[in-house]
Amino acid sequence: MKNNFTILIFCLFAFQGFGQSQTLFSDVDEVVGFGGPIVEFSGFKGEVIPAVGGGGGVFLDDFFIGGYGIGGLDFRDPAVDLNNYRMKLSHGGFWFGYNHNRDKLLHIFASAKLGWGDIDVKFNGSGDKPNDNIFVVQPEAGIEVNLFRWFKLAGTVGYRAVSGVNEIETHTNSDFSGVTGALTFRFGWFD
């Protein structure tokens, strides 16, 4: 009987030790998710180019990690016949960010997008030219406003750095890199 009692006490202490395991995110007080559309504007040889996409992620307190996708950046080079030539840039990947004082009505928002994609070139609306596979790094910063507990709107300014352009004649990485502006609509339950 005494041995059974000793074994029982030993097991209780052993199980208590399992309950105190350390984790990578053990200090996180709040975990919330979000998702929504992104409307982006950028420049190409003096023209403003709109694009649409979407993204989402999970907030761990003030930091978030997620994914994004942007498509439909339709570039038309003024040096080439506009009716016969079109380039389309699309990219997507990881999205990391930080919201300072995100419970305040207006607060600072900063993020970085790291993604892969391609530039698709078409002549006469059909004949494909070789595509370029690209890598994109896009840091951004701006202001976010809490419109409802479940909806936030962010306006950001950033810089899209593109690398990997080598198949499109007469164009370089710097032609597709440049300043961006974006509106991001975030839907989720943030309280």
CYANA upper distance limits for C-alpha pairs under 8 A (distance plus 0.5 A):
  1 MET  CA      5 PHE  CA      6.80
  2 LYS  CA      6 THR  CA      6.76
  3 ASN  CA      7 ILE  CA      6.70
  4 ASN  CA      8 LEU  CA      6.62
  5 PHE  CA      9 ILE  CA      6.76
  6 THR  CA     10 PHE  CA      6.65
  7 ILE  CA     11 CYS  CA      6.65
  8 LEU  CA     12 LEU  CA      6.81
  9 ILE  CA     13 PHE  CA      6.91
 10 PHE  CA     14 ALA  CA      6.70
 11 CYS  CA     15 PHE  CA      6.64
 12 LEU  CA     16 GLN  CA      6.68
 13 PHE  CA     17 GLY  CA      6.89
 14 ALA  CA     18 PHE  CA      7.25
 15 PHE  CA     19 GLY  CA      7.16
 16 GLN  CA     20 GLN  CA      7.47
 17 GLY  CA     21 SER  CA      7.81
 22 GLN  CA     26 SER  CA      7.25
 28 VAL  CA     60 LEU  CA      6.61
 28 VAL  CA     61 ASP  CA      6.62
 29 ASP  CA     60 LEU  CA      8.16
 29 ASP  CA     61 ASP  CA      6.82
 30 GLU  CA     59 PHE  CA      8.10
 30 GLU  CA     60 LEU  CA      6.47
 30 GLU  CA     61 ASP  CA      5.60
 31 VAL  CA     58 VAL  CA      7.29
 31 VAL  CA     59 PHE  CA      5.99
 31 VAL  CA     60 LEU  CA      5.41
 31 VAL  CA     61 ASP  CA      6.86
 32 VAL  CA     58 VAL  CA      6.16
 32 VAL  CA     59 PHE  CA      5.67
 32 VAL  CA     60 LEU  CA      7.54
 32 VAL  CA    188 GLY  CA      8.03
 32 VAL  CA    189 TRP  CA      7.21
 32 VAL  CA    190 PHE  CA      6.59
 33 GLY  CA     56 GLY  CA      7.98
 33 GLY  CA     57 GLY  CA      6.24
 33 GLY  CA     58 VAL  CA      4.79
 33 GLY  CA     59 PHE  CA      6.51
 33 GLY  CA    188 GLY  CA      6.41
 33 GLY  CA    189 TRP  CA      7.57
 33 GLY  CA    190 PHE  CA      8.14
 34 PHE  CA     56 GLY  CA      5.86
 34 PHE  CA     57 GLY  CA      6.10
 34 PHE  CA     58 VAL  CA      6.93
 34 PHE  CA     59 PHE  CA      8.45
 34 PHE  CA    186 ARG  CA      6.44
 34 PHE  CA    187 PHE  CA      5.83
 34 PHE  CA    188 GLY  CA      4.87
 34 PHE  CA    189 TRP  CA      7.83
 35 GLY  CA     54 GLY  CA      7.98
 35 GLY  CA     55 GLY  CA      6.14
 35 GLY  CA     56 GLY  CA      4.33
 35 GLY  CA     57 GLY  CA      6.98
 35 GLY  CA    185 PHE  CA      8.33
 35 GLY  CA    186 ARG  CA      5.90
 35 GLY  CA    187 PHE  CA      5.88
 35 GLY  CA    188 GLY  CA      7.13
 36 GLY  CA     54 GLY  CA      6.10
 36 GLY  CA     55 GLY  CA      6.31
 36 GLY  CA     56 GLY  CA      6.87
 36 GLY  CA    184 THR  CA      7.74
 36 GLY  CA    185 PHE  CA      5.87
 36 GLY  CA    186 ARG  CA      5.47
 36 GLY  CA    187 PHE  CA      6.31
 37 PRO  CA     52 VAL  CA      7.84
 37 PRO  CA     53 GLY  CA      6.29
 37 PRO  CA     54 GLY  CA      4.63
 37 PRO  CA     55 GLY  CA      6.98
 37 PRO  CA    184 THR  CA      6.66
 37 PRO  CA    185 PHE  CA      6.08
 37 PRO  CA    186 ARG  CA      7.89
 38 ILE  CA     52 VAL  CA      6.24
 38 ILE  CA     53 GLY  CA      5.57
 38 ILE  CA     54 GLY  CA      5.42
 38 ILE  CA     55 GLY  CA      7.56
 38 ILE  CA     70 ILE  CA      8.31
 38 ILE  CA    182 ALA  CA      7.37
 38 ILE  CA    183 LEU  CA      6.39
 38 ILE  CA    184 THR  CA      5.05
 38 ILE  CA    185 PHE  CA      6.91
 39 VAL  CA     50 PRO  CA      7.81
 39 VAL  CA     51 ALA  CA      6.46
 39 VAL  CA     52 VAL  CA      5.20
 39 VAL  CA     53 GLY  CA      7.06
 39 VAL  CA    182 ALA  CA      6.04
 39 VAL  CA    183 LEU  CA      5.75
 39 VAL  CA    184 THR  CA      6.96
 40 GLU  CA     50 PRO  CA      6.25
 40 GLU  CA     51 ALA  CA      5.61
 40 GLU  CA     52 VAL  CA      6.62
 40 GLU  CA    180 THR  CA      7.37
 40 GLU  CA    181 GLY  CA      6.23
 40 GLU  CA    182 ALA  CA      4.72
 40 GLU  CA    183 LEU  CA      6.99
 41 PHE  CA     48 VAL  CA      7.00
 41 PHE  CA     49 ILE  CA      6.04
 41 PHE  CA     50 PRO  CA      5.03
 41 PHE  CA     51 ALA  CA      6.77
 41 PHE  CA    180 THR  CA      6.08
 41 PHE  CA    181 GLY  CA      5.66
 41 PHE  CA    182 ALA  CA      6.63
 42 SER  CA     48 VAL  CA      6.11
 42 SER  CA     49 ILE  CA      5.73
 42 SER  CA     50 PRO  CA      7.12
 42 SER  CA    178 GLY  CA      7.48
 42 SER  CA    179 VAL  CA      6.58
 42 SER  CA    180 THR  CA      5.03
 42 SER  CA    181 GLY  CA      7.01
 43 GLY  CA     47 GLU  CA      5.94
 43 GLY  CA     48 VAL  CA      5.07
 43 GLY  CA     49 ILE  CA      6.22
 43 GLY  CA    178 GLY  CA      7.21
 43 GLY  CA    179 VAL  CA      7.46
 43 GLY  CA    180 THR  CA      7.86
 44 PHE  CA     48 VAL  CA      7.03
 44 PHE  CA     49 ILE  CA      7.39
 44 PHE  CA     75 PHE  CA      7.57
 44 PHE  CA    175 ASP  CA      7.15
 44 PHE  CA    176 PHE  CA      7.21
 45 LYS  CA     77 ASP  CA      7.94
 45 LYS  CA     78 PRO  CA      8.46
 45 LYS  CA    175 ASP  CA      7.85
 49 ILE  CA     73 LEU  CA      6.87
 49 ILE  CA     74 ASP  CA      7.39
 49 ILE  CA     75 PHE  CA      7.52
 50 PRO  CA     72 GLY  CA      8.33
 50 PRO  CA     73 LEU  CA      6.73
 50 PRO  CA     74 ASP  CA      8.32
 51 ALA  CA     70 ILE  CA      7.31
 51 ALA  CA     71 GLY  CA      6.63
 51 ALA  CA     72 GLY  CA      5.76
 51 ALA  CA     73 LEU  CA      5.41
 51 ALA  CA     74 ASP  CA      8.29
 52 VAL  CA     70 ILE  CA      6.29
 52 VAL  CA     71 GLY  CA      6.44
 52 VAL  CA     72 GLY  CA      7.00
 52 VAL  CA     73 LEU  CA      8.41
 53 GLY  CA     68 TYR  CA      7.93
 53 GLY  CA     69 GLY  CA      5.86
 53 GLY  CA     70 ILE  CA      4.68
 53 GLY  CA     71 GLY  CA      6.40
 54 GLY  CA     68 TYR  CA      6.17
 54 GLY  CA     69 GLY  CA      6.08
 54 GLY  CA     70 ILE  CA      7.15
 55 GLY  CA     66 GLY  CA      7.86
 55 GLY  CA     67 GLY  CA      6.08
 55 GLY  CA     68 TYR  CA      4.46
 55 GLY  CA     69 GLY  CA      6.82
 56 GLY  CA     66 GLY  CA      6.04
 56 GLY  CA     67 GLY  CA      6.29
 56 GLY  CA     68 TYR  CA      7.05
 56 GLY  CA    186 ARG  CA      8.38
 57 GLY  CA     64 PHE  CA      6.79
 57 GLY  CA     65 ILE  CA      5.85
 57 GLY  CA     66 GLY  CA      4.22
 57 GLY  CA     67 GLY  CA      6.83
 57 GLY  CA     95 TRP  CA      8.22
 58 VAL  CA     64 PHE  CA      5.84
 58 VAL  CA     65 ILE  CA      6.19
 58 VAL  CA     66 GLY  CA      6.74
 59 PHE  CA     63 PHE  CA      6.02
 59 PHE  CA     64 PHE  CA      4.62
 59 PHE  CA     65 ILE  CA      7.28
 60 LEU  CA     64 PHE  CA      6.34
 62 ASP  CA     98 TYR  CA      6.19
 62 ASP  CA     99 ASN  CA      5.77
 62 ASP  CA    100 HIS  CA      7.02
 62 ASP  CA    101 ASN  CA      8.22
 62 ASP  CA    102 ARG  CA      7.62
 63 PHE  CA     96 PHE  CA      8.15
 63 PHE  CA     97 GLY  CA      6.21
 63 PHE  CA     98 TYR  CA      4.99
 63 PHE  CA     99 ASN  CA      7.00
 64 PHE  CA     96 PHE  CA      6.23
 64 PHE  CA     97 GLY  CA      5.68
 64 PHE  CA     98 TYR  CA      6.77
 65 ILE  CA     94 PHE  CA      8.01
 65 ILE  CA     95 TRP  CA      6.32
 65 ILE  CA     96 PHE  CA      5.12
 65 ILE  CA     97 GLY  CA      7.08
 66 GLY  CA     94 PHE  CA      6.40
 66 GLY  CA     95 TRP  CA      5.46
 66 GLY  CA     96 PHE  CA      6.86
 67 GLY  CA     92 GLY  CA      7.89
 67 GLY  CA     93 GLY  CA      6.00
 67 GLY  CA     94 PHE  CA      4.96
 67 GLY  CA     95 TRP  CA      5.37
 68 TYR  CA     92 GLY  CA      5.83
 68 TYR  CA     93 GLY  CA      6.13
 68 TYR  CA     94 PHE  CA      6.86
 68 TYR  CA     95 TRP  CA      6.72
 68 TYR  CA    113 LYS  CA      8.15
 69 GLY  CA     90 SER  CA      8.16
 69 GLY  CA     91 HIS  CA      6.37
 69 GLY  CA     92 GLY  CA      4.44
 69 GLY  CA     93 GLY  CA      7.10
 70 ILE  CA     90 SER  CA      6.14
 70 ILE  CA     91 HIS  CA      5.95
 70 ILE  CA     92 GLY  CA      6.51
 71 GLY  CA     88 LYS  CA      8.42
 71 GLY  CA     89 LEU  CA      6.96
 71 GLY  CA     90 SER  CA      4.75
 71 GLY  CA     91 HIS  CA      6.99
 72 GLY  CA     88 LYS  CA      6.62
 72 GLY  CA     89 LEU  CA      6.94
 72 GLY  CA     90 SER  CA      6.87
 73 LEU  CA     88 LYS  CA      5.90
 73 LEU  CA     89 LEU  CA      5.60
 73 LEU  CA     90 SER  CA      7.21
 74 ASP  CA     86 ARG  CA      7.42
 74 ASP  CA     87 MET  CA      6.30
 74 ASP  CA     88 LYS  CA      5.09
 74 ASP  CA     89 LEU  CA      7.21
 75 PHE  CA     86 ARG  CA      6.65
 75 PHE  CA     87 MET  CA      5.49
 75 PHE  CA     88 LYS  CA      6.52
 75 PHE  CA     89 LEU  CA      8.25
 76 ARG  CA     80 VAL  CA      8.39
 76 ARG  CA     82 LEU  CA      6.78
 76 ARG  CA     85 TYR  CA      7.28
 76 ARG  CA     86 ARG  CA      5.89
 76 ARG  CA     87 MET  CA      6.93
 77 ASP  CA     81 ASP  CA      8.39
 77 ASP  CA     82 LEU  CA      7.52
 77 ASP  CA     85 TYR  CA      8.21
 77 ASP  CA     86 ARG  CA      8.20
 78 PRO  CA     82 LEU  CA      7.16
 80 VAL  CA     84 ASN  CA      8.50
 80 VAL  CA     85 TYR  CA      7.31
 81 ASP  CA     85 TYR  CA      6.85
 82 LEU  CA     86 ARG  CA      8.01
 83 ASN  CA    124 ASN  CA      7.65
 84 ASN  CA    122 LYS  CA      8.39
 84 ASN  CA    123 PHE  CA      5.63
 84 ASN  CA    124 ASN  CA      4.78
 84 ASN  CA    125 GLY  CA      7.14
 85 TYR  CA    121 VAL  CA      7.96
 85 TYR  CA    122 LYS  CA      6.35
 85 TYR  CA    123 PHE  CA      5.12
 85 TYR  CA    124 ASN  CA      6.80
 85 TYR  CA    125 GLY  CA      7.85
 86 ARG  CA    121 VAL  CA      6.31
 86 ARG  CA    122 LYS  CA      5.79
 86 ARG  CA    123 PHE  CA      7.06
 86 ARG  CA    125 GLY  CA      8.17
 87 MET  CA    119 ILE  CA      6.95
 87 MET  CA    120 ASP  CA      5.96
 87 MET  CA    121 VAL  CA      4.99
 87 MET  CA    122 LYS  CA      6.94
 88 LYS  CA    119 ILE  CA      5.98
 88 LYS  CA    120 ASP  CA      5.57
 88 LYS  CA    121 VAL  CA      7.11
 89 LEU  CA    117 GLY  CA      7.95
 89 LEU  CA    118 ASP  CA      6.40
 89 LEU  CA    119 ILE  CA      4.96
 89 LEU  CA    120 ASP  CA      6.96
 90 SER  CA    117 GLY  CA      5.90
 90 SER  CA    118 ASP  CA      6.24
 90 SER  CA    119 ILE  CA      7.16
 91 HIS  CA    115 GLY  CA      6.50
 91 HIS  CA    116 TRP  CA      5.74
 91 HIS  CA    117 GLY  CA      4.42
 91 HIS  CA    118 ASP  CA      7.08
 91 HIS  CA    136 VAL  CA      7.85
 92 GLY  CA    114 LEU  CA      8.07
 92 GLY  CA    115 GLY  CA      5.26
 92 GLY  CA    116 TRP  CA      6.16
 92 GLY  CA    117 GLY  CA      6.85
 93 GLY  CA    113 LYS  CA      7.52
 93 GLY  CA    114 LEU  CA      6.22
 93 GLY  CA    115 GLY  CA      4.47
 93 GLY  CA    116 TRP  CA      6.74
 94 PHE  CA    113 LYS  CA      6.28
 94 PHE  CA    114 LEU  CA      5.73
 94 PHE  CA    115 GLY  CA      6.59
 95 TRP  CA    111 SER  CA      7.57
 95 TRP  CA    112 ALA  CA      6.37
 95 TRP  CA    113 LYS  CA      5.05
 95 TRP  CA    114 LEU  CA      6.97
 96 PHE  CA    111 SER  CA      5.97
 96 PHE  CA    112 ALA  CA      5.90
 96 PHE  CA    113 LYS  CA      7.02
 97 GLY  CA    109 PHE  CA      8.02
 97 GLY  CA    110 ALA  CA      6.09
 97 GLY  CA    111 SER  CA      4.32
 97 GLY  CA    112 ALA  CA      6.77
 98 TYR  CA    109 PHE  CA      6.52
 98 TYR  CA    110 ALA  CA      5.87
 98 TYR  CA    111 SER  CA      6.68
 99 ASN  CA    107 HIS  CA      7.61
 99 ASN  CA    108 ILE  CA      6.44
 99 ASN  CA    109 PHE  CA      5.23
 99 ASN  CA    110 ALA  CA      7.07
100 HIS  CA    107 HIS  CA      6.63
100 HIS  CA    108 ILE  CA      5.97
100 HIS  CA    109 PHE  CA      7.13
101 ASN  CA    107 HIS  CA      6.43
101 ASN  CA    108 ILE  CA      8.00
102 ARG  CA    106 LEU  CA      8.25
102 ARG  CA    107 HIS  CA      6.36
102 ARG  CA    108 ILE  CA      8.27
103 ASP  CA    107 HIS  CA      8.50
103 ASP  CA    146 ASN  CA      8.30
104 LYS  CA    146 ASN  CA      7.97
105 LEU  CA    145 VAL  CA      6.07
105 LEU  CA    146 ASN  CA      5.70
105 LEU  CA    147 LEU  CA      8.29
106 LEU  CA    143 ILE  CA      7.21
106 LEU  CA    144 GLU  CA      6.26
106 LEU  CA    145 VAL  CA      5.16
106 LEU  CA    146 ASN  CA      7.22
107 HIS  CA    143 ILE  CA      6.23
107 HIS  CA    144 GLU  CA      5.97
107 HIS  CA    145 VAL  CA      7.15
108 ILE  CA    141 ALA  CA      8.03
108 ILE  CA    142 GLY  CA      6.46
108 ILE  CA    143 ILE  CA      5.33
108 ILE  CA    144 GLU  CA      6.72
109 PHE  CA    141 ALA  CA      6.15
109 PHE  CA    142 GLY  CA      5.71
109 PHE  CA    143 ILE  CA      6.00
109 PHE  CA    144 GLU  CA      6.56
109 PHE  CA    154 ALA  CA      8.00
109 PHE  CA    156 THR  CA      8.35
110 ALA  CA    139 PRO  CA      8.19
110 ALA  CA    140 GLU  CA      6.22
110 ALA  CA    141 ALA  CA      4.69
110 ALA  CA    142 GLY  CA      6.85
111 SER  CA    139 PRO  CA      6.34
111 SER  CA    140 GLU  CA      5.94
111 SER  CA    141 ALA  CA      6.93
112 ALA  CA    137 VAL  CA      7.66
112 ALA  CA    138 GLN  CA      5.98
112 ALA  CA    139 PRO  CA      4.61
112 ALA  CA    140 GLU  CA      6.62
113 LYS  CA    136 VAL  CA      8.08
113 LYS  CA    137 VAL  CA      6.30
113 LYS  CA    138 GLN  CA      5.48
113 LYS  CA    139 PRO  CA      6.79
114 LEU  CA    135 PHE  CA      8.18
114 LEU  CA    136 VAL  CA      6.28
114 LEU  CA    137 VAL  CA      5.29
114 LEU  CA    138 GLN  CA      7.06
115 GLY  CA    135 PHE  CA      6.37
115 GLY  CA    136 VAL  CA      5.65
115 GLY  CA    137 VAL  CA      7.18
116 TRP  CA    133 ASN  CA      7.93
116 TRP  CA    134 ILE  CA      6.26
116 TRP  CA    135 PHE  CA      5.08
116 TRP  CA    136 VAL  CA      6.54
117 GLY  CA    133 ASN  CA      6.30
117 GLY  CA    134 ILE  CA      5.79
117 GLY  CA    135 PHE  CA      6.97
117 GLY  CA    136 VAL  CA      8.26
118 ASP  CA    131 ASN  CA      7.05
118 ASP  CA    132 ASP  CA      5.85
118 ASP  CA    133 ASN  CA      4.82
118 ASP  CA    134 ILE  CA      5.82
119 ILE  CA    131 ASN  CA      6.14
119 ILE  CA    132 ASP  CA      5.69
119 ILE  CA    133 ASN  CA      7.13
119 ILE  CA    134 ILE  CA      7.86
120 ASP  CA    128 ASP  CA      8.14
120 ASP  CA    129 LYS  CA      8.09
120 ASP  CA    130 PRO  CA      8.06
120 ASP  CA    131 ASN  CA      5.54
120 ASP  CA    132 ASP  CA      7.50
121 VAL  CA    128 ASP  CA      6.52
121 VAL  CA    129 LYS  CA      5.99
121 VAL  CA    130 PRO  CA      7.58
121 VAL  CA    131 ASN  CA      6.92
121 VAL  CA    168 ILE  CA      8.44
122 LYS  CA    126 SER  CA      6.42
122 LYS  CA    127 GLY  CA      6.23
122 LYS  CA    128 ASP  CA      5.30
122 LYS  CA    129 LYS  CA      6.62
123 PHE  CA    127 GLY  CA      5.97
123 PHE  CA    128 ASP  CA      7.17
123 PHE  CA    129 LYS  CA      8.10
130 PRO  CA    167 GLU  CA      6.87
130 PRO  CA    168 ILE  CA      7.92
131 ASN  CA    167 GLU  CA      7.28
131 ASN  CA    168 ILE  CA      8.11
132 ASP  CA    164 GLY  CA      7.42
132 ASP  CA    165 VAL  CA      6.31
132 ASP  CA    166 ASN  CA      7.24
132 ASP  CA    167 GLU  CA      6.20
132 ASP  CA    168 ILE  CA      7.56
133 ASN  CA    164 GLY  CA      6.74
133 ASN  CA    165 VAL  CA      7.72
134 ILE  CA    162 VAL  CA      7.11
134 ILE  CA    163 SER  CA      6.14
134 ILE  CA    164 GLY  CA      5.11
134 ILE  CA    165 VAL  CA      6.91
135 PHE  CA    162 VAL  CA      6.35
135 PHE  CA    163 SER  CA      5.83
135 PHE  CA    164 GLY  CA      6.84
136 VAL  CA    160 ARG  CA      7.17
136 VAL  CA    161 ALA  CA      6.16
136 VAL  CA    162 VAL  CA      5.26
136 VAL  CA    163 SER  CA      7.09
137 VAL  CA    160 ARG  CA      6.50
137 VAL  CA    161 ALA  CA      5.74
137 VAL  CA    162 VAL  CA      7.26
138 GLN  CA    158 GLY  CA      7.09
138 GLN  CA    159 TYR  CA      5.98
138 GLN  CA    160 ARG  CA      4.92
138 GLN  CA    161 ALA  CA      6.61
139 PRO  CA    158 GLY  CA      6.02
139 PRO  CA    159 TYR  CA      6.47
139 PRO  CA    160 ARG  CA      7.69
140 GLU  CA    156 THR  CA      6.61
140 GLU  CA    157 VAL  CA      5.95
140 GLU  CA    158 GLY  CA      4.33
140 GLU  CA    159 TYR  CA      7.11
141 ALA  CA    156 THR  CA      5.73
141 ALA  CA    157 VAL  CA      6.20
141 ALA  CA    158 GLY  CA      6.83
142 GLY  CA    154 ALA  CA      7.46
142 GLY  CA    155 GLY  CA      6.11
142 GLY  CA    156 THR  CA      4.57
142 GLY  CA    157 VAL  CA      6.66
143 ILE  CA    154 ALA  CA      6.20
143 ILE  CA    155 GLY  CA      6.13
143 ILE  CA    156 THR  CA      7.04
144 GLU  CA    152 LYS  CA      7.23
144 GLU  CA    153 LEU  CA      6.08
144 GLU  CA    154 ALA  CA      4.53
144 GLU  CA    155 GLY  CA      6.87
145 VAL  CA    152 LYS  CA      6.19
145 VAL  CA    153 LEU  CA      5.94
145 VAL  CA    154 ALA  CA      6.85
146 ASN  CA    151 PHE  CA      7.03
146 ASN  CA    152 LYS  CA      5.13
146 ASN  CA    153 LEU  CA      7.24
147 LEU  CA    151 PHE  CA      6.26
147 LEU  CA    152 LYS  CA      5.99
147 LEU  CA    153 LEU  CA      7.63
148 PHE  CA    152 LYS  CA      7.28
149 ARG  CA    189 TRP  CA      6.91
149 ARG  CA    190 PHE  CA      6.47
149 ARG  CA    191 ASP  CA      7.07
150 TRP  CA    187 PHE  CA      6.12
150 TRP  CA    188 GLY  CA      5.41
150 TRP  CA    189 TRP  CA      5.19
150 TRP  CA    190 PHE  CA      6.54
151 PHE  CA    185 PHE  CA      7.78
151 PHE  CA    186 ARG  CA      6.14
151 PHE  CA    187 PHE  CA      5.24
151 PHE  CA    188 GLY  CA      6.95
151 PHE  CA    189 TRP  CA      8.37
152 LYS  CA    185 PHE  CA      6.60
152 LYS  CA    186 ARG  CA      5.59
152 LYS  CA    187 PHE  CA      7.19
153 LEU  CA    183 LEU  CA      7.55
153 LEU  CA    184 THR  CA      6.32
153 LEU  CA    185 PHE  CA      5.40
153 LEU  CA    186 ARG  CA      6.76
154 ALA  CA    182 ALA  CA      8.43
154 ALA  CA    183 LEU  CA      6.16
154 ALA  CA    184 THR  CA      5.60
154 ALA  CA    185 PHE  CA      7.15
154 ALA  CA    186 ARG  CA      8.46
155 GLY  CA    181 GLY  CA      7.96
155 GLY  CA    182 ALA  CA      6.30
155 GLY  CA    183 LEU  CA      5.26
155 GLY  CA    184 THR  CA      7.11
156 THR  CA    181 GLY  CA      6.17
156 THR  CA    182 ALA  CA      5.79
156 THR  CA    183 LEU  CA      7.10
157 VAL  CA    179 VAL  CA      7.76
157 VAL  CA    180 THR  CA      6.22
157 VAL  CA    181 GLY  CA      5.01
157 VAL  CA    182 ALA  CA      7.04
158 GLY  CA    179 VAL  CA      6.23
158 GLY  CA    180 THR  CA      5.53
158 GLY  CA    181 GLY  CA      6.73
159 TYR  CA    177 SER  CA      7.84
159 TYR  CA    178 GLY  CA      5.94
159 TYR  CA    179 VAL  CA      4.91
159 TYR  CA    180 THR  CA      6.03
160 ARG  CA    176 PHE  CA      8.44
160 ARG  CA    177 SER  CA      5.65
160 ARG  CA    178 GLY  CA      5.84
160 ARG  CA    179 VAL  CA      6.80
160 ARG  CA    180 THR  CA      7.11
161 ALA  CA    173 ASN  CA      8.36
161 ALA  CA    174 SER  CA      8.28
161 ALA  CA    176 PHE  CA      8.23
161 ALA  CA    177 SER  CA      5.24
161 ALA  CA    178 GLY  CA      7.17
162 VAL  CA    173 ASN  CA      6.02
162 VAL  CA    174 SER  CA      7.68
162 VAL  CA    176 PHE  CA      6.78
162 VAL  CA    177 SER  CA      5.76
163 SER  CA    173 ASN  CA      5.89
164 GLY  CA    173 ASN  CA      7.31
165 VAL  CA    171 HIS  CA      7.93
165 VAL  CA    172 THR  CA      6.19
165 VAL  CA    173 ASN  CA      5.80
166 ASN  CA    171 HIS  CA      8.35
166 ASN  CA    172 THR  CA      7.38
168 ILE  CA    172 THR  CA      8.27
171 HIS  CA    175 ASP  CA      6.74
172 THR  CA    176 PHE  CA      7.89
173 ASN  CA    177 SER  CA      6.77
174 SER  CA    178 GLY  CA      7.83
